[in-house]
Amino acid sequence: MDKKRLHIALEESLTAIPASGASKLSLNMNMWMHDAHSGSPRADTRALNLLSALRSEPELKVFDGMLHVLSISASTVEYWHLAAWLIARAQSVGSMQALEDLSRYLHLGAAHRACSEATLHRF
């Protein structure tokens, strides 16, 4: 994963996030990223650049509408969901730590998939 490129795109996106209360911020971020994902004329260039950077990473294909199972729930996750999460996480812990957290999630997911495949092959 090209963390340098993602870091630059994430930092640029952080400068564009509208200031608001914490409860409104999550909604605004999701709407902001969904506008970029859907090609809305309201889409911000920085959001488009972040999505482009995420889509260019082969390791992040798991965020291209694939099903993610977490605890007792499952849902499809797309690049715009990932982008909104990265922005929220970066605001909390910084963009480099947010990218490290993403790497850890990908690593744990790969280990889980390998374990599941090995189990399936045994039966």
PyMOL commands that set and color helices and strands:
alter all, ss='L'
color gray80, all
select helices_A, chain A and resi 3-14+22-38+45-55+58-63+79-93+95-122
alter helices_A, ss='H'
color red, helices_A
select strands_A, chain A and resi 66-70+73-77
alter strands_A, ss='S'
color yellow, strands_A
deselect
rebuild
show_as cartoon
